[in-house]
């Protein structure tokens, strides 16, 4: 008697999709770029902390800081202002620029350098840790700045991720454990002369040093950019995969696709617990769509779309 084929349902398709998504992410060249972007940032951060301290102490010598500290001890707030900061503005040498009316304007470029942990950066930098916690670090990337797409689930995930990174706290939190945000705040701070307003302090540097800080900010932004590219790369594959899975009725169809793509898939990932397959989403064709190949031409995409529509109509 032939063995009964395992039928798929919505829950089992989701479990299968999760296996494919993990495979796509771990084997994606975009994942390697994201990992490298974080490593490059970490290397530069160590050097930039030393450079920032050297510049700030040049403009605000430690003996001046000590003098104001003793004055505050004696005269309270009347003795001056000190602030422990990890946010700085560095300015390039003055340059001139001629406008459309021929007027010459003096320009001083600024670069805002932050050693704190911003929300978007935290989701990119700690993406793996957030996923390991069972949360979604891609929720904000998925809407692609279209805030009309924000749903109740979006805000729920935003709150959960913010709590995990330390950007959202409550009175019930364990105050003895440092969050990621707290760790970054304590990792690097300089005592500066002045108020808490970062922009109120400008530290002049030479052109070469200014470019160095601009490069550091670019490395920080690249971590976020690589996160976005990783999501888009994997999500593109998952959109095709999910359409294919909807057309699969049996597990062995998904298993055939998995084998062709080198994805480890077995019935153990399904919990104990109908439509005809479109030929464009057969295991052979879908495997081809999901491989990392040269981007399809516009004509090829149109041909595939027409094929899908025609076969959907024949099924209906």
C-alpha positions as a Markdown table, in Angstrom:
| # | Residue | x | y | z |
|---|---|---|---|---|
| 1 | Unk | 0.0 | 0.0 | 0.0 |
| 2 | Unk | 1.5 | 3.3 | -1.1 |
| 3 | Unk | 2.5 | 5.7 | 1.7 |
| 4 | Unk | 0.0 | 8.5 | 2.2 |
| 5 | Unk | 1.2 | 12.0 | 1.1 |
| 6 | Unk | 1.4 | 14.6 | 3.8 |
| 7 | Unk | -1.0 | 17.4 | 3.1 |
| 8 | Unk | -0.1 | 21.0 | 3.8 |
| 9 | Unk | -2.2 | 23.6 | 5.6 |
| 10 | Unk | -1.5 | 27.3 | 6.4 |
| 11 | Unk | 0.3 | 26.5 | 9.6 |
| 12 | Unk | 2.6 | 23.9 | 8.0 |
| 13 | Unk | 3.3 | 26.2 | 5.1 |
| 14 | Unk | 4.4 | 28.9 | 7.5 |
| 15 | Unk | 6.7 | 26.5 | 9.3 |
| 16 | Unk | 8.2 | 25.5 | 6.0 |
| 17 | Unk | 8.6 | 29.2 | 4.9 |
| 18 | Unk | 10.5 | 29.9 | 8.2 |
| 19 | Unk | 13.0 | 27.2 | 7.3 |
| 20 | Unk | 13.6 | 28.7 | 3.9 |
| 21 | Unk | 13.9 | 32.2 | 5.2 |
| 22 | Unk | 16.5 | 31.2 | 7.7 |
| 23 | Unk | 18.4 | 29.4 | 4.9 |
| 24 | Unk | 18.1 | 32.5 | 2.6 |
| 25 | Unk | 19.4 | 34.8 | 5.3 |
| 26 | Unk | 22.3 | 32.7 | 6.5 |
| 27 | Unk | 23.5 | 32.1 | 2.9 |
| 28 | Unk | 22.9 | 35.5 | 1.5 |
| 29 | Unk | 25.8 | 37.6 | 0.3 |
| 30 | Unk | 23.9 | 40.5 | 1.8 |
| 31 | Unk | 24.3 | 38.9 | 5.2 |
| 32 | Unk | 28.1 | 38.8 | 4.8 |
| 33 | Unk | 28.1 | 42.5 | 3.8 |
| 34 | Unk | 26.0 | 43.3 | 6.9 |
| 35 | Unk | 28.3 | 41.4 | 9.1 |
| 36 | Unk | 31.3 | 43.2 | 7.5 |
| 37 | Unk | 29.7 | 46.6 | 7.9 |
| 38 | Unk | 29.3 | 46.0 | 11.7 |
| 39 | Unk | 32.9 | 44.9 | 11.9 |
| 40 | Unk | 34.2 | 47.9 | 10.0 |
| 41 | Unk | 32.2 | 50.2 | 12.2 |
| 42 | Unk | 33.6 | 48.6 | 15.4 |
| 43 | Unk | 37.1 | 49.0 | 14.2 |
| 44 | Unk | 36.6 | 52.6 | 13.3 |
| 45 | Unk | 34.7 | 53.3 | 16.5 |
| 46 | Unk | 37.7 | 52.4 | 18.6 |
| 47 | Unk | 39.9 | 54.8 | 16.7 |
| 48 | Unk | 37.3 | 57.6 | 16.7 |
| 49 | Unk | 36.9 | 57.5 | 20.4 |
| 50 | Unk | 40.6 | 58.1 | 20.9 |
| 51 | Unk | 40.6 | 60.9 | 18.2 |
| 52 | Unk | 37.5 | 62.6 | 19.7 |
| 53 | Unk | 39.0 | 62.6 | 23.2 |
| 54 | Unk | 42.3 | 64.0 | 21.9 |
| 55 | Unk | 40.4 | 66.9 | 20.1 |
| 56 | Unk | 38.1 | 67.7 | 23.0 |
| 57 | Unk | 40.9 | 67.7 | 25.5 |
| 58 | Unk | 42.9 | 70.0 | 23.2 |
| 59 | Unk | 40.1 | 72.5 | 23.1 |
| 60 | Unk | 39.1 | 71.9 | 26.7 |
| 61 | Unk | 42.1 | 70.9 | 28.7 |
| 62 | Unk | 41.7 | 68.6 | 31.7 |
| 63 | Unk | 43.0 | 71.2 | 34.1 |
| 64 | Unk | 40.2 | 73.6 | 33.0 |
| 65 | Unk | 37.7 | 70.8 | 33.6 |
| 66 | Unk | 39.2 | 70.2 | 37.1 |
| 67 | Unk | 39.0 | 73.9 | 37.8 |
| 68 | Unk | 35.3 | 74.2 | 37.0 |
| 69 | Unk | 34.6 | 71.0 | 38.9 |
| 70 | Unk | 36.2 | 72.5 | 42.0 |
| 71 | Unk | 34.3 | 75.8 | 41.4 |
| 72 | Unk | 31.0 | 73.9 | 41.2 |
| 73 | Unk | 31.9 | 72.1 | 44.5 |
| 74 | Unk | 32.4 | 75.5 | 46.1 |
| 75 | Unk | 29.7 | 77.6 | 44.4 |
| 76 | Unk | 27.2 | 75.0 | 43.1 |
| 77 | Unk | 25.7 | 75.9 | 39.7 |
| 78 | Unk | 27.3 | 79.4 | 39.8 |
| 79 | Unk | 30.7 | 77.7 | 39.5 |
| 80 | Unk | 30.1 | 76.7 | 35.9 |
| 81 | Unk | 28.7 | 73.9 | 33.8 |
| 82 | Unk | 30.1 | 70.4 | 33.1 |
| 83 | Unk | 28.4 | 67.6 | 31.1 |
| 84 | Unk | 29.4 | 64.1 | 30.4 |
| 85 | Unk | 28.8 | 63.7 | 26.7 |
| 86 | Unk | 29.1 | 61.2 | 23.9 |
| 87 | Unk | 27.8 | 63.5 | 21.2 |
| 88 | Unk | 30.0 | 66.1 | 19.5 |
| 89 | Unk | 30.0 | 68.6 | 16.6 |
| 90 | Unk | 33.2 | 69.0 | 14.7 |
| 91 | Unk | 33.8 | 71.9 | 12.2 |
| 92 | Unk | 35.9 | 72.0 | 9.1 |
| 93 | Unk | 38.1 | 75.1 | 8.2 |
| 94 | Unk | 36.1 | 77.9 | 6.7 |
| 95 | Unk | 35.5 | 77.9 | 3.0 |
| 96 | Unk | 33.9 | 80.2 | 0.5 |
| 97 | Unk | 31.1 | 79.5 | -1.9 |
| 98 | Unk | 29.8 | 81.7 | -4.7 |
| 99 | Unk | 26.0 | 81.8 | -5.1 |
| 100 | Unk | 24.0 | 82.2 | -8.3 |
| 101 | Unk | 24.1 | 86.0 | -7.9 |
| 102 | Unk | 27.9 | 86.1 | -7.7 |
| 103 | Unk | 28.0 | 86.7 | -4.0 |
| 104 | Unk | 30.7 | 85.1 | -2.0 |
| 105 | Unk | 29.5 | 83.4 | 1.1 |
| 106 | Unk | 31.6 | 82.0 | 4.0 |
| 107 | Unk | 30.7 | 78.4 | 4.8 |
| 108 | Unk | 31.7 | 76.3 | 7.9 |
| 109 | Unk | 30.8 | 72.6 | 7.5 |
| 110 | Unk | 29.7 | 70.7 | 10.6 |
| 111 | Unk | 29.8 | 67.0 | 11.3 |
| 112 | Unk | 27.7 | 65.5 | 14.1 |
| 113 | Unk | 29.4 | 62.5 | 15.6 |
| 114 | Unk | 27.5 | 60.4 | 18.0 |
| 115 | Unk | 28.8 | 57.5 | 20.1 |
| 116 | Unk | 25.3 | 56.8 | 21.6 |
| 117 | Unk | 23.0 | 54.0 | 20.4 |
| 118 | Unk | 20.1 | 55.3 | 18.2 |
| 119 | Unk | 17.0 | 53.3 | 17.7 |
| 120 | Unk | 17.4 | 52.5 | 13.9 |
| 121 | Unk | 21.1 | 51.8 | 14.4 |
| 122 | Unk | 20.4 | 49.5 | 17.3 |
| 123 | Unk | 17.9 | 47.4 | 15.3 |
| 124 | Unk | 20.5 | 47.0 | 12.5 |
| 125 | Unk | 23.6 | 46.5 | 14.8 |
| 126 | Unk | 21.8 | 44.0 | 17.1 |
| 127 | Unk | 19.7 | 42.4 | 14.4 |
| 128 | Unk | 20.8 | 38.8 | 15.2 |
| 129 | Unk | 20.3 | 39.3 | 18.9 |
| 130 | Unk | 16.8 | 40.7 | 18.4 |
| 131 | Unk | 15.9 | 37.7 | 16.1 |
| 132 | Unk | 17.3 | 35.3 | 18.7 |
| 133 | Unk | 14.9 | 36.9 | 21.2 |
| 134 | Unk | 12.0 | 35.9 | 19.0 |
| 135 | Unk | 11.4 | 39.5 | 17.9 |
| 136 | Unk | 11.4 | 41.1 | 14.4 |
| 137 | Unk | 14.2 | 43.6 | 13.8 |
| 138 | Unk | 12.9 | 44.3 | 10.3 |
| 139 | Unk | 9.5 | 45.7 | 11.2 |
| 140 | Unk | 10.5 | 49.3 | 10.5 |
| 141 | Unk | 12.4 | 48.4 | 7.3 |
| 142 | Unk | 9.5 | 46.5 | 5.9 |
| 143 | Unk | 7.3 | 49.6 | 5.6 |
| 144 | Unk | 10.0 | 51.4 | 3.6 |
| 145 | Unk | 9.1 | 54.8 | 5.1 |
| 146 | Unk | 5.5 | 54.5 | 4.2 |
| 147 | Unk | 4.0 | 55.3 | 7.5 |
| 148 | Unk | 0.5 | 54.6 | 6.3 |
| 149 | Unk | 1.5 | 50.9 | 6.6 |
| 150 | Unk | 1.9 | 51.2 | 10.4 |
| 151 | Unk | -0.6 | 48.8 | 12.0 |
| 152 | Unk | -1.3 | 47.9 | 15.6 |
| 153 | Unk | 1.2 | 45.0 | 15.2 |
| 154 | Unk | 3.8 | 47.5 | 14.0 |
| 155 | Unk | 3.5 | 49.5 | 17.2 |
| 156 | Unk | 3.5 | 46.3 | 19.3 |
| 157 | Unk | 6.7 | 45.1 | 17.8 |
| 158 | Unk | 8.2 | 48.6 | 18.0 |
| 159 | Unk | 7.6 | 48.6 | 21.7 |
| 160 | Unk | 9.0 | 45.1 | 22.3 |
| 161 | Unk | 12.1 | 45.8 | 20.3 |
| 162 | Unk | 12.6 | 49.2 | 22.0 |
| 163 | Unk | 12.3 | 47.5 | 25.4 |
| 164 | Unk | 14.9 | 44.9 | 24.4 |
| 165 | Unk | 17.5 | 47.5 | 23.2 |
| 166 | Unk | 16.8 | 49.8 | 26.2 |
| 167 | Unk | 15.0 | 52.6 | 24.3 |
| 168 | Unk | 11.8 | 52.0 | 26.2 |
| 169 | Unk | 11.7 | 51.4 | 29.9 |
| 170 | Unk | 9.2 | 50.9 | 32.7 |
| 171 | Unk | 9.2 | 50.9 | 36.5 |
| 172 | Unk | 9.0 | 47.1 | 36.4 |
| 173 | Unk | 12.4 | 46.7 | 34.6 |
| 174 | Unk | 15.3 | 45.2 | 36.4 |
| 175 | Unk | 17.5 | 48.2 | 37.1 |
| 176 | Unk | 20.5 | 45.9 | 38.0 |
| 177 | Unk | 20.9 | 44.8 | 34.4 |
| 178 | Unk | 22.3 | 47.2 | 31.8 |
| 179 | Unk | 20.5 | 47.4 | 28.5 |
| 180 | Unk | 22.3 | 47.7 | 25.2 |
| 181 | Unk | 21.5 | 51.4 | 25.3 |
| 182 | Unk | 22.9 | 51.8 | 28.8 |
| 183 | Unk | 26.1 | 49.9 | 27.8 |
| 184 | Unk | 26.7 | 52.3 | 25.0 |
| 185 | Unk | 26.1 | 55.3 | 27.2 |
| 186 | Unk | 28.7 | 54.1 | 29.7 |
| 187 | Unk | 31.1 | 52.9 | 27.0 |
| 188 | Unk | 32.3 | 56.3 | 26.0 |
| 189 | Unk | 31.7 | 59.7 | 27.6 |
| 190 | Unk | 33.8 | 62.8 | 27.9 |
| 191 | Unk | 33.4 | 65.5 | 30.5 |
| 192 | Unk | 32.9 | 68.6 | 28.5 |
| 193 | Unk | 32.6 | 72.3 | 29.5 |
| 194 | Unk | 29.1 | 73.6 | 28.8 |
| 195 | Unk | 25.5 | 72.5 | 29.0 |
| 196 | Unk | 23.9 | 69.3 | 27.8 |
| 197 | Unk | 23.1 | 70.9 | 24.4 |
| 198 | Unk | 25.5 | 69.1 | 22.1 |
| 199 | Unk | 25.2 | 71.7 | 19.3 |
| 200 | Unk | 26.3 | 74.5 | 21.7 |
| 201 | Unk | 29.8 | 73.1 | 21.6 |
| 202 | Unk | 31.8 | 73.2 | 18.3 |
| 203 | Unk | 35.3 | 71.7 | 18.1 |
| 204 | Unk | 37.3 | 72.9 | 15.2 |
| 205 | Unk | 39.5 | 70.4 | 13.3 |
| 206 | Unk | 41.6 | 70.4 | 10.2 |
| 207 | Unk | 40.2 | 69.2 | 6.8 |
| 208 | Unk | 41.7 | 65.8 | 7.0 |
| 209 | Unk | 40.3 | 65.1 | 10.5 |
| 210 | Unk | 37.0 | 66.4 | 9.3 |
| 211 | Unk | 37.0 | 63.9 | 6.5 |
| 212 | Unk | 37.9 | 61.1 | 8.9 |
| 213 | Unk | 34.8 | 61.9 | 11.0 |
| 214 | Unk | 32.6 | 62.0 | 7.9 |
| 215 | Unk | 34.0 | 58.6 | 7.0 |
| 216 | Unk | 33.1 | 57.3 | 10.4 |
| 217 | Unk | 29.5 | 58.5 | 10.1 |
| 218 | Unk | 29.3 | 56.8 | 6.7 |
| 219 | Unk | 30.3 | 53.5 | 8.3 |
| 220 | Unk | 27.6 | 54.0 | 10.8 |
| 221 | Unk | 25.0 | 54.6 | 8.1 |
| 222 | Unk | 26.3 | 51.6 | 6.1 |
| 223 | Unk | 25.3 | 49.3 | 8.9 |
| 224 | Unk | 21.7 | 50.5 | 8.5 |
| 225 | Unk | 22.0 | 50.4 | 4.7 |
| 226 | Unk | 23.3 | 46.8 | 4.7 |
| 227 | Unk | 20.4 | 45.8 | 7.0 |
| 228 | Unk | 17.9 | 47.3 | 4.6 |
| 229 | Unk | 19.6 | 45.5 | 1.6 |
| 230 | Unk | 19.6 | 42.2 | 3.5 |
| 231 | Unk | 15.9 | 42.5 | 4.2 |
| 232 | Unk | 15.0 | 43.4 | 0.7 |
| 233 | Unk | 17.1 | 40.6 | -0.8 |
| 234 | Unk | 15.5 | 37.9 | 1.5 |
| 235 | Unk | 12.0 | 39.4 | 1.3 |
| 236 | Unk | 12.2 | 39.3 | -2.5 |
| 237 | Unk | 12.9 | 35.6 | -2.3 |
| 238 | Unk | 10.2 | 35.0 | 0.3 |
| 239 | Unk | 7.5 | 36.7 | -1.7 |
| 240 | Unk | 8.1 | 34.3 | -4.6 |
| 241 | Unk | 8.4 | 31.3 | -2.2 |
| 242 | Unk | 5.2 | 32.1 | -0.4 |
| 243 | Unk | 3.3 | 32.3 | -3.7 |
| 244 | Unk | 4.8 | 28.9 | -4.6 |
| 245 | Unk | 3.9 | 27.3 | -1.3 |
| 246 | Unk | 0.3 | 28.4 | -1.7 |
| 247 | Unk | 0.1 | 26.3 | -4.8 |
| 248 | Unk | 1.7 | 23.3 | -3.2 |
| 249 | Unk | -0.7 | 20.8 | -1.7 |
| 250 | Unk | 1.7 | 18.2 | -0.4 |
| 251 | Unk | 4.9 | 18.3 | 1.7 |
| 252 | Unk | 6.9 | 16.3 | -0.8 |
| 253 | Unk | 6.5 | 19.2 | -3.3 |
| 254 | Unk | 8.1 | 21.6 | -0.8 |
| 255 | Unk | 10.7 | 18.9 | 0.0 |
| 256 | Unk | 11.6 | 18.6 | -3.7 |
| 257 | Unk | 12.1 | 22.4 | -3.9 |
| 258 | Unk | 14.2 | 22.4 | -0.7 |
| 259 | Unk | 16.5 | 19.6 | -2.0 |
| 260 | Unk | 17.1 | 21.6 | -5.3 |
| 261 | Unk | 18.1 | 24.7 | -3.2 |
| 262 | Unk | 20.1 | 22.9 | -0.6 |
| 263 | Unk | 17.7 | 23.7 | 2.1 |
| 264 | Unk | 17.5 | 21.1 | 4.9 |
| 265 | Unk | 13.8 | 20.4 | 5.3 |
| 266 | Unk | 12.1 | 17.4 | 7.0 |
| 267 | Unk | 8.7 | 16.6 | 8.4 |
| 268 | Unk | 9.9 | 17.1 | 11.9 |
| 269 | Unk | 9.5 | 20.9 | 11.6 |
| 270 | Unk | 5.8 | 20.5 | 11.1 |
| 271 | Unk | 3.4 | 20.3 | 14.0 |
| 272 | Unk | 1.2 | 17.2 | 14.5 |
| 273 | Unk | -1.9 | 18.6 | 13.9 |
| 274 | Unk | -6.7 | 22.8 | -2.4 |
| 275 | Unk | -5.5 | 23.9 | -5.2 |
| 276 | Unk | -3.6 | 22.8 | -8.3 |
| 277 | Unk | 0.1 | 23.7 | -8.5 |
| 278 | Unk | 0.8 | 26.4 | -11.1 |
| 279 | Unk | 3.5 | 25.2 | -13.4 |
| 280 | Unk | 5.5 | 28.5 | -13.0 |
| 281 | Unk | 5.8 | 27.5 | -9.3 |
| 282 | Unk | 6.8 | 23.9 | -9.8 |
| 283 | Unk | 9.8 | 22.9 | -7.7 |
| 284 | Unk | 12.1 | 23.2 | -10.8 |
| 285 | Unk | 10.9 | 26.7 | -11.9 |
| 286 | Unk | 10.6 | 28.1 | -8.4 |
| 287 | Unk | 14.1 | 26.9 | -7.5 |
| 288 | Unk | 15.3 | 28.8 | -10.6 |
| 289 | Unk | 13.5 | 32.0 | -9.4 |
| 290 | Unk | 15.1 | 31.8 | -6.0 |
| 291 | Unk | 18.7 | 31.3 | -7.1 |
| 292 | Unk | 21.0 | 34.3 | -6.9 |
| 293 | Unk | 21.2 | 35.1 | -10.6 |
| 294 | Unk | 21.4 | 38.2 | -12.8 |
| 295 | Unk | 18.3 | 40.3 | -12.3 |
| 296 | Unk | 15.5 | 39.4 | -14.8 |
| 297 | Unk | 14.8 | 41.8 | -17.6 |
| 298 | Unk | 11.5 | 43.8 | -17.7 |
| 299 | Unk | 10.4 | 41.5 | -20.6 |
| 300 | Unk | 11.1 | 38.4 | -18.6 |
| 301 | Unk | 9.2 | 39.7 | -15.6 |
| 302 | Unk | 6.2 | 40.5 | -17.8 |
| 303 | Unk | 6.3 | 37.1 | -19.5 |
| 304 | Unk | 6.2 | 35.4 | -16.1 |
| 305 | Unk | 3.4 | 37.6 | -14.8 |
| 306 | Unk | 1.3 | 36.8 | -17.9 |
| 307 | Unk | 2.0 | 33.1 | -17.5 |
| 308 | Unk | 0.8 | 33.2 | -13.9 |
| 309 | Unk | -2.3 | 35.1 | -14.8 |
| 310 | Unk | -3.2 | 32.7 | -17.6 |
| 311 | Unk | -2.7 | 29.6 | -15.4 |
| 312 | Unk | -4.7 | 31.1 | -12.5 |
| 313 | Unk | -7.5 | 31.7 | -15.0 |
| 314 | Unk | -7.4 | 28.1 | -16.2 |
| 315 | Unk | -7.4 | 26.9 | -12.6 |
| 316 | Unk | -10.5 | 29.0 | -11.8 |
